[in-house]
Amino acid sequence: MSTYVYGITARSHPALPEGMTGVGEPPRAVRVLTAGDLAAVVSDAPEDLRPKRRDLLAHQNVLAEAGAGGCVLPMRFGSVADSDDAVTQVLTERAEHYLERLRELDGKVEYNVKATHVEEAVLHRVMAENADVRALAEANRKTGGGSYDDKIRLGEMVAAAVKAKEAEDAQEVQGLLAPAASAVSVGPESTGWLLNVSFLVARSTAEDFLATAEQIRKSHAHLDLRVNGPLPPYSFVEPGPAQPAGSTAGADAGAQ
């Protein structure tokens, strides 16, 4: 039977609660595999595993319980190995990497920040900041809306200005939040979001990070800023000795 992997931790990690179960129907018993100084939190993998709500919550619950006792490197939902031996072999082969990650991520959590424009508000801001757009809009208004070509030209100018504003706002928001984080991971681009970035934040300074996010929300009324967290540091598991923790991991934040 294949093995479902929830996360990786130190062998010295406190024991998990007795009788803990994870994914599957019926839920599979959670157990621990060890290799050297490392341990993996696993269970048998269901044959028909799908990202159903119950199983997503079960995955998160196992990580939450394990994380309560110390640092855990979270695996994303659906991480399956061929066998227990395959898991312990990976722990052995990548021991240096995982031990470095455990040291770096200890006491830290992930906050995923997404942002999009409030359409009407950003259009007002674009008009206020761009003299050329303003001038053409006014010229069109005075001529009863302008010719077809003028309307097309205005639409193209507005679209270009909004796109430039998206890039400007994304850079500004990331720049304002980055000083409050230990590392930054830029997520994949997706339709509808001008910003999708995860921040690695020490638990002890999380309030400062959230306060900065709230200040941005108040000072940037044309932005819809969404902060999801604290999360297990999904986006920061992979960088290792050959890739500094502050580099981009290019991963979205967990199951959201």
MARBALO-814742 format. One record per residue: residue number from 1; residue in three letters; x, y, z negated of N, C-alpha, C in turn. Coordinates in steps of 0.02 Angstrom, whole numbers, always signed. Layout:
N
SITE resi resn     nX     nY     nZ    caX    caY    caZ     cX     cY     cZ
SITE  NUM  ALA      X      Y      Z      X      Y      Z      X      Y      Z
...
! end
This chain:
256
SITE resi resn     nX     nY     nZ    caX    caY    caZ     cX     cY     cZ
SITE    1  MET    +42    -60     +0     +0     +0     +0    +44    +62     +0
SITE    2  SER    +24   +114    +38    +63   +176    +40    +54   +215    -25
SITE    3  THR    +99   +263    -35   +103   +300    -98    +87   +373    -87
SITE    4  TYR    +41   +399   -126    +22   +470   -123    +65   +509   -172
SITE    5  VAL    +96   +564   -149   +142   +602   -191   +111   +670   -208
SITE    6  TYR   +106   +685   -273    +79   +749   -296   +134   +800   -306
SITE    7  GLY   +189   +778   -335   +242   +825   -348   +305   +791   -374
SITE    8  ILE   +357   +830   -380   +422   +805   -403   +444   +847   -463
SITE    9  THR   +471   +813   -513   +492   +848   -573   +555   +815   -600
SITE   10  ALA   +579   +840   -657   +638   +811   -688   +618   +747   -725
SITE   11  ARG   +665   +701   -730   +651   +639   -765   +635   +652   -839
SITE   12  SER   +662   +707   -865   +652   +724   -936   +585   +758   -947
SITE   13  HIS   +545   +767   -895   +480   +800   -901   +436   +762   -950
SITE   14  PRO   +398   +797   -992   +353   +763  -1040   +305   +716  -1005
SITE   15  ALA   +286   +663  -1040   +241   +613  -1012   +174   +644   -994
SITE   16  LEU   +142   +617   -942    +77   +641   -921    +23   +614   -968
SITE   17  PRO    -34   +647   -971    -89   +622  -1013   -108   +550   -994
SITE   18  GLU   -120   +510  -1043   -137   +440  -1031   -204   +436   -994
SITE   19  GLY   -206   +391   -945   -269   +380   -908   -283   +430   -854
SITE   20  MET   -234   +472   -835   -246   +522   -783   -258   +489   -716
SITE   21  THR   -306   +516   -679   -321   +491   -613   -315   +547   -561
SITE   22  GLY   -310   +526   -498   -300   +575   -445   -349   +567   -389
SITE   23  VAL   -323   +565   -328   -366   +562   -268   -395   +493   -260
SITE   24  GLY   -446   +490   -216   -476   +425   -199   -544   +415   -231
SITE   25  GLU   -581   +368   -204   -647   +349   -231   -652   +273   -231
SITE   26  PRO   -643   +241   -290   -634   +272   -355   -565   +305   -361
SITE   27  PRO   -559   +353   -408   -495   +388   -416   -438   +341   -434
SITE   28  ARG   -380   +349   -401   -322   +307   -413   -285   +330   -476
SITE   29  ALA   -258   +282   -513   -220   +298   -573   -155   +333   -555
SITE   30  VAL   -139   +385   -591    -77   +422   -579    -21   +390   -619
SITE   31  ARG    +38   +386   -587    +96   +356   -620   +158   +396   -601
SITE   32  VAL   +215   +376   -631   +277   +413   -620   +331   +365   -595
SITE   33  LEU   +365   +385   -540   +422   +348   -515   +485   +387   -531
SITE   34  THR   +539   +354   -549   +600   +389   -567   +659   +366   -524
SITE   35  ALA   +706   +412   -515   +768   +397   -479   +820   +448   -503
SITE   36  GLY   +871   +425   -537   +921   +471   -563   +891   +520   -612
SITE   37  ASP   +901   +585   -601   +875   +637   -645   +807   +663   -624
SITE   38  LEU   +777   +631   -574   +714   +655   -546   +657   +605   -557
SITE   39  ALA   +597   +631   -552   +537   +590   -556   +485   +615   -506
SITE   40  ALA   +444   +571   -482   +390   +590   -436   +323   +568   -467
SITE   41  VAL   +276   +614   -466   +208   +600   -490   +168   +573   -430
SITE   42  VAL   +145   +511   -435   +114   +478   -377    +53   +438   -398
SITE   43  SER    +19   +411   -348    -33   +361   -357    -36   +320   -294
SITE   44  ASP    -74   +266   -294    -86   +231   -231   -125   +278   -185
SITE   45  ALA   -112   +274   -120   -145   +318    -72   -208   +285    -45
SITE   46  PRO   -265   +319    -47   -326   +292    -16   -316   +283    +59
SITE   47  GLU   -347   +232    +88   -339   +220   +159   -375   +273   +201
SITE   48  ASP   -430   +300   +175   -471   +346   +215   -468   +417   +187
SITE   49  LEU   -409   +438   +164   -402   +503   +133   -420   +559   +181
SITE   50  ARG   -464   +604   +158   -484   +663   +196   -483   +722   +148
SITE   51  PRO   -476   +783   +175   -474   +842   +131   -543   +861   +105
SITE   52  LYS   -574   +815    +68   -639   +829    +38   -628   +869    -26
SITE   53  ARG   -679   +906    -46   -673   +949   -104   -651   +910   -166
SITE   54  ARG   -681   +851   -177   -664   +812   -236   -590   +795   -238
SITE   55  ASP   -564   +774   -181   -493   +754   -179   -447   +814   -182
SITE   56  LEU   -466   +870   -152   -426   +931   -158   -421   +953   -230
SITE   57  LEU   -477   +951   -266   -478   +969   -336   -438   +920   -378
SITE   58  ALA   -442   +855   -361   -404   +805   -397   -329   +817   -389
SITE   59  HIS   -308   +833   -329   -237   +848   -316   -215   +907   -358
SITE   60  GLN   -255   +960   -358   -238  +1020   -396   -237  +1005   -471
SITE   61  ASN   -284   +964   -494   -288   +949   -565   -226   +911   -589
SITE   62  VAL   -203   +863   -549   -142   +826   -568    -83   +874   -573
SITE   63  LEU    -77   +919   -525    -22   +967   -527    -28  +1014   -587
SITE   64  ALA    -90  +1034   -603   -100  +1079   -661    -81  +1043   -725
SITE   65  GLU   -101   +981   -733    -84   +943   -794     -9   +932   -799
SITE   66  ALA    +21   +913   -743    +94   +901   -743   +131   +967   -755
SITE   67  GLY   +107  +1021   -724   +140  +1085   -730   +135  +1114   -800
SITE   68  ALA    +87  +1093   -840    +80  +1118   -908   +139  +1098   -951
SITE   69  GLY   +174  +1044   -931   +230  +1020   -970   +298  +1044   -946
SITE   70  GLY   +299  +1082   -890   +363  +1106   -863   +359  +1112   -788
SITE   71  CYS   +415  +1129   -758   +417  +1143   -686   +403  +1080   -644
SITE   72  VAL   +360  +1088   -595   +345  +1034   -547   +349  +1063   -477
SITE   73  LEU   +382  +1028   -432   +383  +1048   -361   +321  +1019   -329
SITE   74  PRO   +272  +1060   -311   +209  +1034   -286   +214  +1012   -213
SITE   75  MET   +187   +954   -198   +180   +932   -129   +110   +954   -105
SITE   76  ARG   +105   +968    -41    +40   +988    -14     -7   +927    -11
SITE   77  PHE    -71   +942    -12   -121   +889     -8   -108   +845    +53
SITE   78  GLY   -112   +779    +42   -103   +732    +97    -32   +707   +106
SITE   79  SER    +13   +721    +58    +82   +697    +64    +85   +623    +46
SITE   80  VAL    +99   +582    +95    +97   +509    +86   +162   +477   +110
SITE   81  ALA   +189   +432    +70   +249   +394    +88   +230   +322   +101
SITE   82  ASP   +273   +286   +136   +257   +217   +154   +251   +172    +93
SITE   83  SER   +291   +187    +41   +293   +144    -18   +326   +180    -76
SITE   84  ASP   +323   +149   -135   +359   +176   -193   +434   +180   -178
SITE   85  ASP   +460   +128   -147   +532   +127   -131   +552   +185    -86
SITE   86  ALA   +507   +202    -39   +522   +258     +6   +525   +323    -33
SITE   87  VAL   +483   +331    -84   +483   +391   -125   +548   +396   -164
SITE   88  THR   +568   +342   -198   +629   +344   -238   +691   +352   -195
SITE   89  GLN   +688   +327   -134   +744   +336    -88   +752   +410    -70
SITE   90  VAL   +697   +445    -58   +700   +517    -43   +725   +556   -104
SITE   91  LEU   +702   +537   -163   +726   +569   -224   +802   +562   -230
SITE   92  THR   +827   +505   -214   +899   +493   -218   +937   +532   -165
SITE   93  GLU   +912   +530   -103   +947   +562    -48   +946   +638    -54
SITE   94  ARG   +893   +666    -82   +886   +739    -86   +890   +765   -158
SITE   95  ALA   +925   +728   -199   +929   +745   -270   +956   +815   -281
SITE   96  GLU  +1009   +834   -247  +1039   +900   -257   +989   +955   -239
SITE   97  HIS   +955   +945   -185   +905   +994   -163   +849  +1002   -214
SITE   98  TYR   +819   +946   -236   +763   +950   -282   +783   +977   -350
SITE   99  LEU   +842   +959   -374   +865   +985   -438   +877  +1060   -434
SITE  100  GLU   +904  +1084   -378   +913  +1156   -369   +846  +1192   -368
SITE  101  ARG   +797  +1163   -334   +730  +1193   -331   +698  +1196   -400
SITE  102  LEU   +706  +1143   -439   +677  +1142   -506   +707  +1196   -550
SITE  103  ARG   +772  +1207   -543   +805  +1260   -582   +780  +1328   -560
SITE  104  GLU   +774  +1338   -494   +755  +1403   -467   +682  +1420   -481
SITE  105  LEU   +638  +1370   -480   +566  +1383   -486   +540  +1377   -557
SITE  106  ASP   +583  +1359   -604   +561  +1352   -673   +533  +1418   -699
SITE  107  GLY   +473  +1415   -727   +442  +1474   -756   +413  +1523   -705
SITE  108  LYS   +404  +1500   -643   +380  +1545   -590   +318  +1515   -555
SITE  109  VAL   +277  +1560   -530   +216  +1540   -494   +213  +1577   -428
SITE  110  GLU   +166  +1557   -387   +158  +1588   -321    +93  +1629   -319
SITE  111  TYR    +98  +1688   -290    +39  +1727   -273    +37  +1737   -198
SITE  112  ASN    -18  +1718   -167    -26  +1728    -95    -67  +1792    -84
SITE  113  VAL    -41  +1836    -43    -74  +1900    -30    -93  +1904    +44
SITE  114  LYS   -156  +1915    +56   -180  +1925   +125   -212  +1994   +129
SITE  115  ALA   -207  +2024   +187   -238  +2090   +197   -266  +2096   +267
SITE  116  THR   -319  +2134   +272   -349  +2150   +336   -374  +2222   +333
SITE  117  HIS   -388  +2251   +389   -412  +2319   +391   -488  +2322   +380
SITE  118  VAL   -510  +2372   +344   -581  +2390   +343   -593  +2431   +406
SITE  119  GLU   -631  +2403   +453   -633  +2430   +521   -649  +2505   +524
SITE  120  GLU   -703  +2526   +493   -723  +2596   +498   -671  +2642   +466
SITE  121  ALA   -644  +2620   +409   -595  +2661   +374   -531  +2669   +413
SITE  122  VAL   -508  +2614   +446   -445  +2619   +482   -454  +2660   +546
SITE  123  LEU   -513  +2658   +576   -526  +2699   +635   -523  +2774   +617
SITE  124  HIS   -552  +2791   +559   -548  +2861   +536   -476  +2881   +525
SITE  125  ARG   -436  +2835   +496   -366  +2851   +482   -327  +2858   +547
SITE  126  VAL   -339  +2815   +595   -305  +2819   +660   -321  +2885   +694
SITE  127  MET   -384  +2905   +692   -403  +2969   +722   -369  +3027   +688
SITE  128  ALA   -364  +3023   +622   -334  +3078   +583   -259  +3083   +595
SITE  129  GLU   -226  +3026   +607   -153  +3025   +612   -127  +3031   +683
SITE  130  ASN   -169  +3021   +733   -146  +3019   +803   -177  +3076   +843
SITE  131  ALA   -137  +3127   +857   -161  +3187   +892   -185  +3171   +963
SITE  132  ASP   -150  +3125   +998   -169  +3109  +1067   -238  +3074  +1069
SITE  133  VAL   -248  +3029  +1022   -313  +2994  +1019   -368  +3045  +1003
SITE  134  ARG   -354  +3089   +956   -402  +3141   +937   -421  +3185   +997
SITE  135  ALA   -369  +3205  +1033   -380  +3251  +1089   -422  +3219  +1144
SITE  136  LEU   -408  +3156  +1161   -446  +3122  +1213   -518  +3110  +1191
SITE  137  ALA   -527  +3091  +1128   -594  +3080  +1102   -635  +3144  +1105
SITE  138  GLU   -604  +3200  +1088   -638  +3264  +1090   -655  +3284  +1162
SITE  139  ALA   -607  +3272  +1207   -619  +3288  +1278   -676  +3247  +1306
SITE  140  ASN   -678  +3184  +1289   -733  +3140  +1311   -800  +3164  +1283
SITE  141  ARG   -799  +3184  +1220   -861  +3207  +1188   -889  +3268  +1223
SITE  142  LYS   -845  +3313  +1242   -866  +3376  +1274   -894  +3364  +1343
SITE  143  THR   -876  +3309  +1374   -901  +3293  +1441   -955  +3239  +1439
SITE  144  GLY   -988  +3234  +1382  -1043  +3186  +1376  -1021  +3114  +1370
SITE  145  GLY   -961  +3103  +1347   -936  +3036  +1338   -877  +3019  +1381
SITE  146  GLY   -866  +3059  +1434   -808  +3048  +1477   -823  +2999  +1532
SITE  147  SER   -779  +2996  +1581   -786  +2949  +1636   -771  +2878  +1613
SITE  148  TYR   -787  +2831  +1657   -773  +2760  +1641   -700  +2751  +1626
SITE  149  ASP   -657  +2781  +1668   -584  +2773  +1658   -562  +2805  +1593
SITE  150  ASP   -592  +2863  +1576   -574  +2896  +1514   -594  +2854  +1453
SITE  151  LYS   -652  +2823  +1458   -675  +2780  +1403   -629  +2720  +1394
SITE  152  ILE   -609  +2691  +1451   -563  +2634  +1448   -496  +2656  +1417
SITE  153  ARG   -472  +2712  +1440   -408  +2738  +1415   -412  +2752  +1340
SITE  154  LEU   -467  +2781  +1317   -475  +2794  +1246   -476  +2729  +1206
SITE  155  GLY   -513  +2681  +1232   -516  +2616  +1197   -448  +2583  +1191
SITE  156  GLU   -408  +2587  +1245   -341  +2558  +1244   -296  +2595  +1195
SITE  157  MET   -302  +2662  +1193   -261  +2701  +1147   -279  +2685  +1074
SITE  158  VAL   -344  +2679  +1060   -366  +2663   +992   -341  +2593   +972
SITE  159  ALA   -348  +2545  +1018   -327  +2476  +1003   -252  +2474   +989
SITE  160  ALA   -213  +2510  +1029   -140  +2512  +1019   -122  +2545   +953
SITE  161  ALA   -158  +2598   +936   -145  +2633   +873   -162  +2589   +813
SITE  162  VAL   -217  +2552   +818   -237  +2507   +763   -186  +2451   +755
SITE  163  LYS   -163  +2424   +811   -113  +2370   +808    -48  +2395   +776
SITE  164  ALA    -28  +2456   +794    +32  +2485   +764    +22  +2497   +689
SITE  165  LYS    -39  +2516   +671    -55  +2527   +600    -53  +2462   +562
SITE  166  GLU    -74  +2407   +593    -72  +2341   +561     +0  +2323   +543
SITE  167  ALA    +46  +2332   +591   +116  +2316   +578   +145  +2361   +524
SITE  168  GLU   +126  +2425   +527   +151  +2474   +478   +126  +2457   +408
SITE  169  ASP    +62  +2441   +403    +33  +2425   +337    +60  +2360   +309
SITE  170  ALA    +70  +2310   +353    +97  +2246   +330   +167  +2256   +300
SITE  171  GLN   +208  +2294   +335   +276  +2307   +311   +275  +2346   +246
SITE  172  GLU   +230  +2395   +242   +227  +2436   +182   +204  +2396   +121
SITE  173  VAL   +151  +2357   +129   +125  +2318    +72   +177  +2267    +49
SITE  174  GLN   +208  +2231    +96   +260  +2183    +76   +317  +2218    +40
SITE  175  GLY   +336  +2277    +65   +391  +2314    +34   +374  +2337    -36
SITE  176  LEU   +311  +2354    -49   +290  +2377   -115   +287  +2319   -165
SITE  177  LEU   +268  +2260   -141   +260  +2202   -186   +325  +2164   -197
SITE  178  ALA   +370  +2164   -148   +430  +2124   -152   +473  +2137   -214
SITE  179  PRO   +482  +2200   -237   +524  +2211   -296   +498  +2177   -359
SITE  180  ALA   +433  +2161   -361   +404  +2128   -419   +407  +2052   -414
SITE  181  ALA   +439  +2026   -361   +443  +1954   -350   +515  +1931   -346
SITE  182  SER   +525  +1866   -359   +591  +1836   -354   +608  +1816   -283
SITE  183  ALA   +557  +1800   -244   +567  +1779   -175   +503  +1791   -136
SITE  184  VAL   +510  +1792    -70   +453  +1806    -26   +451  +1754    +29
SITE  185  SER   +392  +1729    +45   +384  +1681    +99   +328  +1705   +145
SITE  186  VAL   +346  +1721   +207   +298  +1746   +255   +260  +1687   +286
SITE  187  GLY   +194  +1688   +279   +154  +1634   +306   +143  +1640   +380
SITE  188  PRO   +114  +1589   +411   +102  +1591   +483    +52  +1645   +501
SITE  189  GLU    +60  +1676   +559    +12  +1726   +582    -54  +1692   +597
SITE  190  SER   -108  +1726   +580   -174  +1698   +593   -221  +1755   +612
SITE  191  THR   -270  +1739   +652   -318  +1789   +675   -355  +1820   +616
SITE  192  GLY   -358  +1885   +615   -397  +1918   +564   -356  +1947   +507
SITE  193  TRP   -295  +1921   +496   -253  +1946   +442   -195  +1986   +470
SITE  194  LEU   -184  +2045   +443   -125  +2082   +464    -66  +2065   +418
SITE  195  LEU    -81  +2034   +360    -29  +2014   +312    -48  +1946   +283
SITE  196  ASN     -1  +1900   +281    -11  +1835   +248    +57  +1816   +218
SITE  197  VAL    +69  +1835   +156   +134  +1827   +125   +126  +1798    +55
SITE  198  SER   +170  +1753    +37   +172  +1726    -30   +232  +1753    -68
SITE  199  PHE   +221  +1766   -132   +272  +1794   -175   +285  +1748   -234
SITE  200  LEU   +348  +1735   -248   +368  +1695   -306   +378  +1743   -365
SITE  201  VAL   +339  +1733   -417   +336  +1781   -472   +347  +1745   -539
SITE  202  ALA   +389  +1773   -581   +399  +1745   -648   +334  +1754   -687
SITE  203  ARG   +315  +1702   -724   +254  +1706   -764   +257  +1767   -811
SITE  204  SER   +316  +1781   -835   +324  +1835   -885   +312  +1904   -855
SITE  205  THR   +317  +1910   -789   +308  +1975   -756   +247  +1975   -709
SITE  206  ALA   +205  +1925   -714   +147  +1920   -670   +100  +1980   -677
SITE  207  GLU    +93  +2005   -738    +48  +2063   -748    +74  +2124   -709
SITE  208  ASP   +139  +2133   -707   +168  +2188   -669   +153  +2181   -595
SITE  209  PHE   +160  +2120   -569   +147  +2107   -499    +73  +2122   -483
SITE  210  LEU    +28  +2098   -525    -43  +2109   -513    -61  +2183   -519
SITE  211  ALA    -28  +2218   -565    -40  +2290   -572    -18  +2328   -510
SITE  212  THR    +38  +2307   -480    +61  +2338   -418    +11  +2325   -362
SITE  213  ALA    -14  +2264   -358    -64  +2248   -306   -127  +2290   -315
SITE  214  GLU   -147  +2302   -377   -207  +2342   -390   -195  +2415   -371
SITE  215  GLN   -135  +2440   -383   -118  +2508   -363   -121  +2516   -287
SITE  216  ILE    -96  +2465   -251    -99  +2467   -177   -172  +2467   -154
SITE  217  ARG   -213  +2426   -187   -283  +2422   -168   -318  +2490   -176
SITE  218  LYS   -300  +2525   -229   -332  +2590   -242   -305  +2644   -195
SITE  219  SER   -242  +2641   -178   -212  +2694   -136   -219  +2681    -62
SITE  220  HIS   -241  +2621    -43   -249  +2603    +28   -321  +2581    +39
SITE  221  ALA   -367  +2629    +37   -438  +2613    +42   -456  +2582   +109
SITE  222  HIS   -413  +2590   +159   -428  +2561   +225   -407  +2488   +230
SITE  223  LEU   -381  +2460   +174   -360  +2391   +174   -405  +2348   +129
SITE  224  ASP   -418  +2287   +151   -449  +2236   +109   -393  +2190    +87
SITE  225  LEU   -371  +2197    +25   -313  +2161     -1   -338  +2105    -47
SITE  226  ARG   -318  +2044    -33   -340  +1986    -72   -280  +1950   -101
SITE  227  VAL   -282  +1940   -167   -227  +1907   -203   -253  +1841   -231
SITE  228  ASN   -221  +1788   -213   -240  +1721   -236   -185  +1692   -279
SITE  229  GLY   -199  +1678   -342   -149  +1650   -386   -169  +1660   -459
SITE  230  PRO   -129  +1633   -505    -66  +1599   -491    -76  +1529   -462
SITE  231  LEU    -32  +1511   -416    -32  +1446   -383    +33  +1410   -398
SITE  232  PRO    +32  +1343   -392    +97  +1308   -391   +138  +1336   -333
SITE  233  PRO   +204  +1338   -339   +245  +1371   -288   +254  +1330   -224
SITE  234  TYR   +198  +1316   -190   +199  +1275   -129   +248  +1301    -77
SITE  235  SER   +249  +1366    -68   +287  +1396    -14   +361  +1401    -28
SITE  236  PHE   +383  +1379    -86   +453  +1387   -106   +487  +1321   -124
SITE  237  VAL   +455  +1265   -106   +484  +1199   -121   +543  +1184    -75
SITE  238  GLU   +537  +1203    -11   +586  +1181    +38   +653  +1217    +39
SITE  239  PRO   +657  +1284    +29   +723  +1314    +31   +769  +1282    -21
SITE  240  GLY   +829  +1265     -1   +877  +1234    -46   +944  +1267    -43
SITE  241  PRO   +997  +1232    -62  +1064  +1262    -62  +1084  +1291     +5
SITE  242  ALA  +1059  +1263    +60  +1079  +1288   +126  +1034  +1344   +150
SITE  243  GLN   +980  +1356   +113   +932  +1408   +133   +910  +1445    +71
SITE  244  PRO   +934  +1507    +61   +920  +1544     -1   +846  +1548    -17
SITE  245  ALA   +831  +1551    -81   +761  +1551   -102   +724  +1612    -77
SITE  246  GLY   +759  +1666    -63   +727  +1727    -41   +709  +1727    +33
SITE  247  SER   +729  +1675    +69   +713  +1672   +140   +642  +1650   +150
SITE  248  THR   +617  +1657   +211   +547  +1639   +223   +541  +1565   +235
SITE  249  ALA   +492  +1536   +200   +479  +1465   +207   +427  +1451   +260
SITE  250  GLY   +390  +1503   +279   +342  +1496   +333   +284  +1450   +317
SITE  251  ALA   +260  +1452   +255   +206  +1408   +236   +150  +1448   +204
SITE  252  ASP    +88  +1429   +217    +33  +1460   +184    +28  +1432   +113
SITE  253  ALA    -13  +1462    +72    -13  +1445     +2    -66  +1394    -15
SITE  254  GLY    -46  +1332    -17    -87  +1280    -45   -157  +1274    -17
SITE  255  ALA   -200  +1244    -56   -269  +1237    -36   -308  +1297    -62
SITE  256  GLN   -329  +1341    -17   -363  +1402    -39   -432  +1405    -10
! end
